[in-house]
Amino acid sequence: MKNKEALVHKEAEEKKATVEAKRGEQILRTEEMAAKYRATGQNPKKLLGCVG
């Protein structure tokens, strides 16, 4: 029983780490795009779902 609990806990930690890594990559991409637009002085062509 304890082994099964440990296995479930380990899988949850792995999923959490994967989600955090993907989010970190997305934030990095967003920051790079923002820096590009600031450097060139252009506005983004597409609003990223901010306006509904």
Protein Blocks (a to p, Z undefined) as FASTA:
>chain_A
ZZmmmmmmmmmmmmmmmmmmmmmmmmmmmmmmmmmmmmnopacfbdghkaZZ
